[in-house]
C-alpha cells in the first residue's frame, strides 16, 4: 500500500479564537433586554354576521410576561371551560350545599393531629402477652340462621329475621381449652372471617350471634395480664360488624332496624349488650336526628353496672372511641366516662380485686399497668383540642385522689406538652407526694421528661427541675429503669444547659451502666443519648472536650453498634461543621471514630457499606486544613493513609488531596523559599507514587498516574512527571476487557478511550527527555495501543489513532495552543526543527496506514455501516487538521468521502452539513482551496 505523507495545516490559534467569539452588538437604552418583560401584540378578528360584511382587526399590547402555564390560572384549561358552561344557579347551589356539608363534617370529624386507635394496636399486642393457657367459646350455627332464597319476598325475609331474633341464644357453643396465645389469636381471626362470610351470604342473624359471643369474651379476666390484648382483638371484630351495618339500612327497612336495636337491648348479659349497641351506634342517625346524643349518656351510664374495674375502664375506653367517631364535639360525654372512672377508682384496691390477683399470682404494680392503655386513650380523647383550664381541673382531681401515680402519668401523657411544661414544678410536687408502691415515681419523671423534650418550662425553673428529677433518677438501682429514664432527661439537659451539665449526666450514666456490663442490655438507649447530644451540640470542639464523651463511647463494645454510633457522629460532623478545622481535640477524636469505622471492614462487608464508610471518612478528610502549614497538612495525610489503608476510595481521596496541596503550595509560595517549596512538592509526589500502586481499580490507578504526572509537571518536577506517565503507559496492557462499575460488568474500551484522549492532551506540553529520544512517550503509547487486544466488533482503536493524529498535528505547530508556566514544551525545545517535523510526519504515516488497514477489514457486508461511519470520522479529522493543499492528502479525503457513501449507510444530514461547512470555509482567504475540494465531494442519493 502506498504511503500517505501527512501534512498538518498551519494554525493561527489566536485568529481562530477571535473568529469563534460572538459578535458584540451595542444595545441602546430602552431596547430589548433578555430580562425585560416581553411585549406581546395580540390581534383579534371580528367576523360580522351580515353577508358581505368585512372583518375588522383590533390590536392590543401587553407588557406583562406571558407564562405558558398561566392559562391554567386564567381558567382556560378544559375543566374550567367545562365548568363555565354549567348553569350558574345550579352550580352555585351545589357548591353552597357541598361547602355546608363539608364544613359540618369538618366540625364533627377529628383532625390529623389526633392519634388514631389503630396506631396503638400493635404496641398493645406486643406489650401485653402471656404464656398462660387460654379458653374460648365458639359459636356453632343452627338451622335457623340459614339465608333466605333469592326469590323470597321482602316481607317474608323481614318476618324470618324477626323470628330468628327472638331466639338469639339458640345454637350450640363449643368451648376450646388450653390454647396458647397464638392459638387464641388465630381463633379470633377465624371468628372475624366467619362474621364476614355470614354477612356476605346474607346471614345477618348469624353475624349478630358471632358478635355477641365475641363480646362475652370481654367479661373473662381469668388471664388478666392478657386482657388489654384481648380487648384489641375483640374490638377488631366489632369494627368489622360496624363497617357492615350502616350501608345495609335503607328507607324501607326502618322497622327492621328498630327491631334490631330492641333485640340488642334485650340481650340478658350487660357486657355484650353494651358492646354490640355501641358498635352500631352510627345507625341511630338513620332512626332519629337526636339518636346519638340520646344514646351516648345512656351507654355511658350502662358501664356503671360492670363490677370489674378493669373490664369497666376498657368499656369506657371503647365508649370514648365510638364517641370520637360519631360525635367528637360532645365533650360532656367523654368527660362523664372519665369522671365515672374516678368515682370507682378505689375498687382497684378492693378485696375482690386483691383476691383475684392472689389467685393469678399478679403483683399490684403489674396489674396497674394493665389500665394504662385504656386511661391513656380516655384522657387523649378528653384532652384533644381542650382548653388549658381542663388540665388544671384534672390536676385538682388527681390531688383529691391522693395524687395517684397511674392517673397522673396518664394526664401527663394526654395533654399538650406546652401545658405540662408550664406547670412542671406543680407536677414535680405532685409526683413527690405520690405513693410509690403501685406505680414507680421514675416512670412519672420519665413522662414529665418526654413533655419537656417537646416544650420548654419557665426559664427560672429549669435548673431546679433538672435537679429534682435527677435526684430521683440517680437513686435507681435497676440499670434498665435508670437508663430508660436518663435517656429522656438527657435531651432536656442538652436543650437548656451547657457542656458542664451534659458532662455530669454522662458521668452518672457511665457510673450506673458500667458495673456488671449493664450497658450491653441498653445499647438502644445509649445510642439514643448520643443522637440527642449531637443533635444539640454542633460545636465539636466543645463536644469532644467534654471529659466523659469518649469514655461514654467506650461503652459500645458490640462492634455493629459501635460502628453505627460512629457513623451518626460523622454524619453530624459533615452536616454541621461549616469551616475547615485543625483543632487537635476534634482531629484526635474523629480520627479515633473513623479508625473504628475502618477497622470494622472485613471480607464479608458489603460494597454499599464500604462506600458509605469511605464517604464519611472522606468527608472528614476534606474538612481538615492547617492553612499554610503545608508540612503539617502532608503529615496528616500520611497518618490518614496508614490508618485507612483498607478503604480504596479513601486512598484515592488522599492522592487527590495531596495533589491539590502541591498545587496550592506552588500558588502560595510562588517566588518564595523555592528550594524548600521544591522539596515539599517532591515529598507530595513521592506520597502519590507510593500510594497509587496499592489501589486495585486499574482505572483509578491510570487516572491518578495521569493526574499526579500533571501536578508534577506543573511544579517543574520533570523527571517525576515522566515516571508517572511511564507508569501509566506500562499499566495499559493490564486493562481487562470488562470492569465492574457499580456492581455491573461493563466493557472497558469506552473508559480506555476517554483516558487516552486526556493523556494525549497532556502529552502535547510534555518536553522530550534529552536521553530518551524524540517523542519517546508518544512512541511508547503507540506501541501499547498496537499490542493491546481490542474487541473484534469495536472501532475504538481507530478512534484512538485519529486522536493521535490530532496530537501530532498540534505538535507540528510553531507555537502550541497552551503551555505550562516555567515548562518549556517541544515547540520551544526544537523551535520547529526540520528533523523533529520529519519524525512527526513518519509517525503520522504509520498511524494513517493503521487506520486504512482497519477500514479495509470492514469491507464485509455485516460491517459496511461501521466502515461508513469510520470513513466519515477520519475524513473530518483530515478536514480539521490536515493541509488539503497537498494533492495526496486531498485525494485521500475525497476517497474517504466516497467510501462513506458507497454502500448507502451514510448519514445524509451529517454529510450535507459537512459540505455546507466546507463551502463556508472556502470563502476565507487562507481556505480558498476548499472551493475545489467542495466540487469533488458529491452527495449521492440513497434512492
N, C-alpha and C positions, 0 to 999 in steps of 0.2 A: 504494500500500500504506500502511495506517495505521501511524503511528509508534508504537513501544512505548517509553514513557519508562522509564528504568532507575531502580530504587530499590534501592540496596545496603542490606543489613541491617546494623545496628549490631553491632559485635563487641566483646566484652569478652575480650580475649586472655588476660588473667590467669586468669579463671574457666574458660576453655576449656582452658588448660594443666592446671589443677588437676583438671578432670573427666577428663582423659586419663591421669592418673597411676594406677599400680596401687595398689590398696588395701593398706596395710601391716597385716599380721596378726602379733600378738605370738606368739612361739613359746617355750613353756616348756622348761626343761632336760629332756632325755630324749625330747622329741617328735621327729617326723620332721624330718630334715635331708637336703637333696639329696645330700650327700656321705657320709651314713651308710649302712652296708651294709643292703641290703633284707632284710626278714624275710619268708620265703615259707612259707605254710601248705600242706602237701600232704595231700590226702585220699585214702585208699585204701579201696576197697570190695572185700570178700571175699565171693564167692558160694559157698555151701555146696553140696555135691554131692547131698544128700538132698532129696527132694521136700518142698516145704513149708517148707524152712528159710529163714530171713530173712538178709538181708545185713547184715554188720556193718561199721562205718566206723571207721577209726583215723586220727588226725591226728598229724602230726609237724611240728615247726618247725625251720627252718634259718636261721641268721643270716648265712650267707655270701652273697656277691654271686653272683647267678645270671648266668653268661655264656652267651649264646646259642650260642657256639662250643664251650662246654665239653663238650657231648655227644660231640664228636669225640674228645676226650681221655679221656672215660669209657668209650670202646669201644662206644658205642651207634650208631655210624654203620653203614650197611648192610654194609660189608666186614667190620667187626669182628663183627657179628652172624652173618654167614655163617661166619666162622672159628670162632666159638664153637660152632656146631652140628657141626663136624667131629669125627671120632674123635680123642680126645686122645692116645691112644697112637700112632696113625699120624702125627698132626700133629707130635708131639714127635720121633718117629723121623726124619721127613722134614726137620724143621728142623735136627736134630742133624747129619744127613748133609750137608745143604746148607751148614751152617756149617763143617763139617770140610773140605768140598771148597773153599769159598771161602777159608778160611784157608790151605789148601795152595796154591791158585792164587796168593794174595797173596804167599806166601813165594817163589814161583817167578818171578812177574812183576816187572818194574821199575815204579817209581812215576812219577808225572807230573813229578817233578823231574829225570828223565833225559831229556836232549835226544835225540830220535829221529834216525835217519839221514835220514829224509825231510826234515828241516829243513835239512840241509846240502846236499842235492841241487842246489838252484838256485844256491847260491853257487859250488859246484864247476864246474857247467856254464858259469857266466858268467865265471869266472876263468881256466879252462884252455881256451883256444881256439887255433886255428891257421889259417893261410892256406895251409898245405901241402896237396898233393893226397893223398887217402886211397884205400885199396882195401878191398874186402870180398868174401868168398866166400859166395855164396848157395846154399842147399840146393835142389835140384830133385828132387822126389819121384819114386820108382819105383812100378811097379805093385803091388809087394808091400805098399805102405803103404795099400792101399785098405781101407776099413772093411768089416767083415763085415755080411751082411744081417741084418735084424732077426730073421728066422726061424731063424738058426743056433743050434745047441745051445750051451750054455755051455762044454762040454768042447771043442767044435770051435773056439770063439773063443779059448780058452786055448792050444790047440795051434797055431793060426795065429800068435798073437802070439809064442809061444816060437820058432817058425821064423823070424819076422821079426827077432827079437832076435839070432839067430845071424848076421845079416848087417847089422850097424849101419852099416858103411861103404858099403853099396851105395847107389846113387843118384848122379846126376851133380851136379857143382858148377859154378857159374858165377862167375867172378871179375870183379868190376867195378872198373875202374881210374879214376884221375883224378877222384875225387869231391871236391867241396867239403865243408866241414864240415857244411853244412846238408843236402846230398845224403846224406851218410853217416848223419846222424841220421834222415832220412826213411826210409832203407833199414832201419835198425834198428827203426824203428817198424813198418815193413811185416812184418818178421820176427816182431815181437811179436804182430801181428794174425794172422799165419799160424799161430802157436802156438795162439792162442785158437780159431781156426777148426778146426784139426786136432783139438783136444781136444773141441770141441763136436760134431764129426762122428764121434767115437769112433775117431779115427786116432791112438791113443796112441803107436805106434812112430814115426810121422811127427813128432809133437810132441817126442819124445825126441831124434830126429835133429836137429831145429832147435836144441834147447838145446845139444847137443854142438857143432854148428857155431858157434853164438854164443860158447860158452865158449872155443873155439880162438882166437877173435879176441883174447882177453886175453893171449896169448903174443906178440902182434905189438907191437913197440915202435919201428917204423920212423919214426913221427912221435911222438917221445917226449913232447913238450910237451902232446900231446892225451890222453895215457894216462889221467890222472885222470877226465876227462870220459867217455872210452870205458868205463872201469870202471863209472861210474854208469849208463850206457845199457845195458850188457850185464847188470848185476845186476838192472836193472828187469825184464828178460826172465826171469831166474832166479826173481824174486819171483812172476811170473805162473805159472811152472811149479810153484812151491812151493804156490801157492794151490789148484791143482787136485788134486794128488796125495793128500793125506790123506783127503779126503772120498770118494775112489774106492775105498778099500781097505775090504773088509768081512771078516767072519769066514770066508767061504767062499773067499777069494782069497789066503790066506796064502802058499801055494806060489808063486803067480804073483808076488806082491810080493817074495818072497825071490829069485826068479829075476831080477827086475828089478835088485835090488841086486847080484846076482852078475854080471850082464851089464854093469852100470855099472862094476863093479870090473875087468872085462876090457877096458875101453877102453884102447887102447895108449898114448895120449898122457896125460901126467900132469895137465896143467892142466885139460882138460875133464873128466877122471875125478874130479879133486878138486872142481871147482865143481858138477858135477851131483849128486854124492853129498851134498855139503854142503847143496845146495839142498833136498833131500828128507830131510834128517836127522830131521825130525819123525816120519817114518814108522817110525823104529826103535822108537817107543813101541808100535806095533802088533805088531812081531815079538818084542820082548823088553822086560821091565821095566828091564833094565840096558843096553839097546841104546845109548842116547845116551851114558851115562857111559863105555861102552867105545869108542865111535866118536870122541869128542872128542879123546882123546890120539892116536889113530891118524891122524886127519885133520891134526892139528897137526904130527905127525912127517912126514907126506907133503910138507908145504911145504918141508922141508929139501932136497928134491930139485929145487927150482926154482932155476936158476942165476942168473937176472937178479934183482938185489936189489930193483929197483923192482916187478917183477911179483910177487916173493915178499912184499913188505911189503903190497901190496894184497890178496893172497891171505890173509895173516894178518888184515888188517882185516875181510875177509869172514867169516873163521872166528870172529872175535870178535863180529861182528854176529849170526851164526847162534847162537853160544853164548849171547849175551844174550837171545835169543828163547826158546831151548829149555831152558837151564839157567844162568840168571844167578847162581845161588848157587855154581856150581863155579868159584871164582876161580882155582884152580890151573891150569885150562886156559887162562884168559885170561892169567895171568901167564907161562905157558910160551911163548905166542906172542910176548910182548914180549921175554922173555929170549933166545929163539932169534933174534929180530931183532938184539939187541945183539951176539950172537956173530958175526953176518955183517955187522956194521956197516962193517968195513974194506973190504968188497967195493965199496962206493960209490966208493972212491978207487983201485980196482984198474985194471990195464991194459985189461981188456976194456971196462969202462965208459968209461974215458977215450977209448979209440979210437972207441967208438960216439958219444960226444959230439963228437969232432972231425969225424966224418963228417957229423953232423947240424948242425954249427955251433951247438952249445948250450953256453953257459958254465956252469961248475960252480955258481955261486950260483942260477941259474935251475933247474938240474937238482935241486938240493937242495930247492927249494920244492915240487917235484912230490911229495915224500914227506910233506909236511905234513898233507894230509887223512887219509892212512892212519895216520900215527903219532898224530895228534891223536885219531882215533877209538879206536885201540887203548888209548891212555892214558885216555881218557874212560871206557871200559868197565872198565878196571882200577881207576880212582880212584873209581868210583861207590860211595858209602857205605863207602869204605875207611877204615881207621883211620889216624891221623896218622903212625904209625910207618912205614907204607908209603912215605910221602913221604921220610922220612929214608933209607930203603933206596934209593929211586930217586936221590936226590941223591948217595949214595955211589957208585952205579953210573955216574952221569954223570961223577963225578970220575975214576973208573978209566979212562973212555974219553977222558980229556983235556978234560973239560967241553965236549963237542961242542955247538955252539950250536943246531943243529937240534933235537937231543934235549932240551936244556934249555928251549928255547922251548915244546915240546910239553908238557913236565912242568908248566910254569907255567900253561899253558892248561887242563890237565886237572884238576888238584887244586883243592880248595876254596880260595877266596880267603883264608879265615881262616888256613889252614895256611901259605900262601905269605907272607902279611903278617907272620906271627910270625917268619919266617926271612928277612926282607927283606935284612938285612946279609949273611947267608950267600950268598944268591943274587947280590947285588952283587959279592961276592968271586969267585964262580964266573964271573960274566959278564966280569969284568976279565981272567980267565985264558983266556977262550975265544979260539980262532983266528978272526979276523975275515974271513979270505979267503973262506970259504964262505958264511957267514951273518952279516950285519951286526949289530954289537952294539946299534945303536939299536933294532932290532926286538925284541931281548931286553928292553931297557929299556921299550919300549912295552908288552910283555906283562906285565912287572912292574908298570908303572903301572896297567894295567887291573885287576889284582888289588887294588892299593892304593886304587883308586876304590871298591871294594866292601867292603873290610875295612881296619881301622886297624892299623898296625905299632906296636911298643912306643913309648911317648911319648919315651923317651930317645934313640931312633934317628931320629926324624922329620926333624930338620933335616939330619943327616948324609946321610940317604937322598936328600933333595932336592938337596943339593949334589953328591953323587956322580952322580946321574942328569943334572943339568943341565950338569955338566962335559962329558959326552958329547954331550948334545943340542945345546948351543950351538956345538959344533965342526962340526956337519953343514953341508956346503956346498950340497947339493941342497935347494932350498926345499920340495919335496914330502916328502922324507924328514924334514926338520926339522919341518914343520907337523903331519905325521901323528903324530910322537912328542910334540911340545909340546902338542898338543890333549889328550892323555891326562893329562899331568902337570899341566896347569892345574887339573884337578879336585882332584888331590891337594893342590896348593898352597892352593886355596880351602878345602878341608876342614880344614886344620890350621894355617894361618898367617893373618897379618893383611894389611891393605891394603898395607903396605910391600912384602912379598914378592910379592904379586899384581901390584903396580905394576912391580916389577923384571922379572917374567916378561913382562908386556905390552910393556915397553920392548924386551926382547930379541926378541919376536915381530915388532914393528914394524921393528926393525933388520934382521932376516933377510928379511922379506917385502916390504919397500918397493923394494929395488933391482930394476930391470927389470920393475916392476909384477907381481912374482911373486904378489901377493895375488889377482890376477884368476883364477888357476887353483886357488885354495884357499878359495873362498867357503864351501863346506860346513863345512870345519874351523874357519874363523874364526867362523862362526855358532855352531858347537858351543861354542867358547870363551866367547862372550858368554852363551850359555844356561847354561853351567856357573857363570859368575861370578854372574849374577843369581839363580841357584838358591841360592847360599850367602850372598850379601850382600844382606840385606833392609833394611839401614840405607842409604838412598840418599844421605844427606849424606856418609857415609863413601865410598860408591862413586864419586860424582861428584867428590869431592875428590881422587881418585886422579889424579895428573898425566897419566898416559898413557891414561886410559879414553877420553876424547873423541877424542884423536888415533888411537886404535885404531879407533873408529867411522868415522873418515875414510877408512879403507882400503876400506870398502864403497862402491866407486864405481858399481857397477851398480845402477840405481835400484830395480829389483824386489827385489833382495837387501837393499838398504839399508832399504827400507820394511818388509820382513819383520823385520829386526833391530829397527827402531824399534817395531814392534808388540809384539814379545816384551818389550822393555823396559817399555813402557806397561802391558802385561798384568801384569807382575810388580809394578810400582808400585801399580796399583789393587788387586791382591790382597794385598799385604803392608804397604802404608802404612796404619797404624792411625789416626793422628791427622792433622788438617789441618796444613798447613805453610806457612811464609812464608820458609823458608831460601832465601836468594838463590842458593846453589850449586845446589840442587835445581831452583828455578824457571828459572834460566837454561839449565840442561842440558835439562830436559824441554820448555821452550818450543822449543828447537832441535830436539829429537826430534819434537815434534808438528808443527812447521813443515815438517819433512822429509816427514812423512806427508801433510800437507795439500797440499803442492806437487806431490805425485805424481798428484793428481786431474786428469783431463782429460776430454775429450768421450767417450772410449772406456771410461772407468772404469764398471764395473758398479754398479748401485744397491746391491747387497748389500755390495760393498766400501766404498762411500761410507758406508753405515750403520755398518759396523764401525769405520772410521776415526773417524767422528764420535763414536761411543760411547766410544772410547778417549780422545779429546781432551776430551769432556765429563766423563769420569771424573777426568781431571787437574784440570779447572777446578773441580770440586766439592771437591777436596781442598786448594784454596788458600784460606787465611784469614789476614788481617792483624789479626785480633782487632778492637779498637776503633779501629784506624786506617782509618776508612771511606774517606777520600780515597785512600789508597794502594790499597785494595781496588778502588775505582772505576777508578783509573789502570790497574790490572792488567787489568780487563775491557775498557777502551778499547784497550789494546795487543793483547789477545787478539782483539778484533773486527777489527783491522787485519790480523792475521796469518792468521785462519781464515775469511776472508770468502767462500770458495767452498764451504763446507760449511754448508748451511742449518740442519741440526739443532744445530750449534754456535752459530749466531746466535740460534736460539730459546732455547737454554740460557742464553746470555749475558743475554738480555732477562729471563728468569725470575730469574736470579741478581741482576741489578740491582734488580728489583722487590723481591726478598727483602731485599736490602741496604737499600733505602729504608725498608722496614717495620722492620727491625732497628734502624736509626738512630733512627726515631721512638720505639721502645720504650726503647732505652738512653739516649737523650739527652732524654727527656721532661722538660720543665721547665728544661732547662739549655741555654744558648747557643742560644736559639730562632732568632735571625737566621741564625746560622751553619748550624744544622740545616736551616732552610727553604731556604737557598741550596744546600745539598748535595742535598736532596731534589729541587729543581728541576733540578739537574745530572743526577740519575738519570733524571728524567722526560724530559729532553732526549735523553739517551742512547737511551732506548726509542723516542721519537718519531722519531728519525733512523734507527734500525736497522730497525724493523718494515717500512717500505716496500720494503726491499731483498729481502724474502722473496718467493718465488714461490708458495708454497702459500697459497691465499686463505683457507682456514680457520685456518691458523696466524696470519695477519695479523688476522683477525677476533677470534680468541680472545685474542691478545696485546694488541690495542687495548682490548678489554674489561678484561682483567686489569690492564693498565697504568693505565687510567682509574680502576679501583677503588683502586689503590695511591695515585694522585694525590689521589683524593677522601678517602681515609683520612688523608692528610697535609695536608688543608685546602688543597690546590692546586686550587681550584675551576675556574679558567679552563683550566688544563692538562687537568683531567678532562673538561671539556666538549669540548675539542679532540680527545681520544681517542675520545669517544663519537660525535662528529660524523663522525670519520674512519671509524668502524665502520659508521655508518648509510650513508654515501656509498659504502661498499665493497660493500654487499649486492647492488645491481644487477649487479655483475660476477661473481657466483657462477654457475658453469656448471651445466648440468643434470646432468652426470656428472663425477665426480672420480676420480682414481687413488688407490686405497687398497691398499698392499702389492702393487702390480703389477696390480691388477684394477680395472676401471672399475665404480664404484658410483653409484647415484643420490645426488644431493647434498641432497635435501629433508629426509631424516631428520636430517642433521647441521645443517642450517639451522634446523630446528625446535628442536633442542637449544640452539643458540646463542641463539635468540630468548628461550627460557624463562629462560636465565641472564641475558640482558640485561634482561628485564623485572624480575627480582628486584633488580637494581641500580638501575634507574630509579626504584623506589619511594622511595629515600632521596636521590636527586639533586635538589638545590634548583633551582628555576627561575632562569634568568639574568634579572636585572632589566631588561635591554634586549631580550630575545628573546620575551617574551610567555609566557602560561600554557601549561605542558606542551609547550614547543617541541620537545623531543626526542621525546616520545611522538607528537606530530603528524607530525614528520618521518619517524619509523619507520613510522607507519600509511600514509603516502603511498608509501613504498618497498614495503611489503607489497602495497598495492593495485596498484602498477605492475609488480611482478615477474611474469614469465610462469611460471605454475605448470603442472605436468603435468595433462593433462585427466583422467587417472584417479586423481588424488591429492586428498585432502581435508586436506592439511596446512595449507592457507591458513585453513580454518575452525577447525582446532585452534589455530592461532596467534591468530586473532581471539578465541577463547574465553579464551586465556591473557591477552590484552589486557584482556578484561572482568574477569578476576580482579585484574589490576593496578589498573585504575581503581576497582574496588570497594574495594581496600585503601587507595587514596588518599583516599577519602571519609571514612575513619575519623577520629575526633577525635585519637587517638594511634596512630601507626604501630606495627606489630608489632616492628620493630627499627630501630636508629639507629646512626650512627657518632659516636664521641666528638668533640665540638667541631665537628660539622657540623649546621647547622640545616636539617632537611628541610622539605618544604612544609607539614606539619602545624603546624610552628612558625611558618613564614613567613606563612601565610594564616590560621591559627587558626580553621579551619572557616568561613571567609568564604563567604557565600551565592553570590557571583559565581563563586568558584572551583568550588563544588559544581555550579553550573549548567553551567559549561564541561565538567566531567567527565561530567555526565549527557548532554550533547549528543554527546560522543564515544561514549558508551555506546550511544545510539540509533543512531548511524551504524554502529557495529560490529554491533549486533543486526540491522540491516537487511541488512548484507552476509551475515551467517550465514543469514538466512531466504531471501535470494535464492539462495544456493548450494543450500539444501535443496530449493528448487523445481526447480532444474535437474536434480536427481537423481530426478525423477518417472518417468523411463523404466523399462521393465521390467528392463533389464540393470543398472540402478544402484539398484534398490529396497533391496537389502541394505545398501549404503553409506548410503542415506538413513536407514534404521532405526538403524544404529549411531551416526550423527552426531546424530540427534534425541535419542537417549538420552544421548549425551555432553553435548549442550547443556542438556538437562533437568537433569543432575547439576550443571552449572555454576551454573544458576539456583538450584537447591536449596541449594548451598553458599554462594553469595554474594549472592543476591537477597533482597529483602524481599517475601515472598509474601503479606503482608497487603494489598499493592497489588493491586487487582482485575485490572487488565490483565496484570500480570506473572503473577498466579496463573492466569489463563485461558491465557496463553501456555504455561505449564508443562504444563497439562492437555492442550493441543493437541499439544505435543511428545510427551507420554506416549502419546497415542492414535496419533500418526503412527508412533512406533517399533513399534507392534503391528499397524498397519493391514494390511500385506501378508504377515504371517506370518513375518517374518525376525527377530523379536525374540529376544534371548537370555532365555528364560523364567527361568532360575535367577537371572540378574543382576537381572531386574525384580522377582522375588519378594523377594530380599534388600534391594533398594532400598525396596520398600514396607514391609518389616518395619522398616527403619531409620527411615522417616518416622513410623511408629506409635510407636516407642520415643521419638523426639524429641518427639512431641506431648505426652508426659507431663511435660515440663519447663514451668514456668510461662510462660517467655517464648516458648515454641514451641506454645502451645495451638492456634494457628490451623492447625497441621499436621493436627489431627484432622479438620477439614472437608476439607482437601486430600486426605487418605487416602481419604475416601469418594468423591471424584471421580476416583480413579485405578483404573479396573477392570483386572483381569488377564484378558485374552482367551485362550480355549482355542485350541490350534493344531490341534485335531481337527475 
